């Protein structure tokens, strides 16, 4: 995958689906911190720690969690799925 900016509609939905699938496959192969570092390098993801919470932003989707690693990635996947649902509703005109 390649970091892409300003995707809209169906293109963004597909990008997020591909990224979610990639995250899930990579989590089976390596530890969560390695996956996060790869997201930062390959996709331009940003991570930070503030006010007792870790935050991950990638592909226009942000998530936070009080734990780093796998819980943070799972929070990001849930947020990305919600974003896909919202985008699909916009595409359908609901």
C-alpha positions in Angstrom: 0.0 0.0 0.0 1.0 3.5 -0.5 0.1 6.6 1.6 -2.6 8.4 -0.3 -4.2 11.7 0.7 -7.5 13.2 -0.1 -9.3 10.1 -1.2 -13.1 10.4 -1.3 -16.1 8.1 -1.4 -15.6 4.5 -2.8 -11.8 5.0 -3.1 -11.4 5.9 0.5 -13.7 2.9 1.5 -11.5 0.5 -0.5 -8.3 2.1 0.9 -9.5 1.7 4.5 -10.7 -1.9 3.9 -7.3 -2.8 2.4 -5.5 -1.1 5.3 -7.7 -3.0 7.9 -6.9 -6.3 6.2 -3.2 -5.5 6.1 -3.2 -4.6 9.8 -5.0 -7.9 10.7 -2.6 -10.0 8.6 0.5 -8.2 10.0 -0.8 -8.7 13.6 -0.7 -12.4 13.0 2.9 -12.2 11.8 4.5 -9.7 14.2 3.9 -7.7 17.3 1.7 -4.6 17.4 4.5 -2.1 17.9 6.1 -3.3 14.7 2.8 -3.0 12.8 2.4 0.6 14.1 5.9 1.5 13.1 5.3 0.1 9.6 2.0 2.1 9.4 4.0 5.2 10.3 6.7 4.5 7.7 4.4 3.2 4.9 1.2 5.0 5.4 2.2 8.2 7.2 0.4 7.2 10.4 0.9 9.5 13.4 1.1 8.3 17.1 1.2 10.3 20.2 0.7 10.0 24.0 -1.2 12.7 25.7 -3.3 12.9 28.9 -2.9 9.2 29.7 -4.0 8.0 26.3 -2.2 6.7 23.2 -3.5 8.0 19.9 -3.1 6.6 16.4 -4.2 8.5 13.3 -3.9 6.9 9.8 -5.9 7.3 6.6 -7.9 10.1 8.0 -9.1 7.9 10.9 -8.1 8.5 14.5 -8.4 6.3 17.6 -7.2 6.5 21.2 -6.7 3.9 23.9 -5.2 3.9 27.4 -2.9 1.0 26.2 -0.5 1.0 23.4 0.1 -1.9 21.0 -2.6 -4.3 20.2 -5.5 -2.5 22.0 -4.6 0.7 20.2 -4.6 -1.1 16.8 -7.9 -2.7 17.6 -9.4 0.6 18.5 -8.1 2.0 15.2 -9.7 -0.9 13.3 -13.0 -0.3 15.0 -12.8 3.4 14.2 -11.9 2.7 10.6 -14.9 0.3 10.3 -17.2 3.1 11.7 -15.7 5.5 9.1 -16.4 3.0 6.3 -20.0 2.7 7.5 -20.4 6.5 7.4 -18.8 6.7 4.0 -21.0 4.0 2.6 -24.1 5.9 3.9 -22.9 9.0 2.2 -22.3 7.2 -1.0 -25.8 5.8 -1.0 -27.2 9.2 -0.2 -28.7 8.2 3.2 
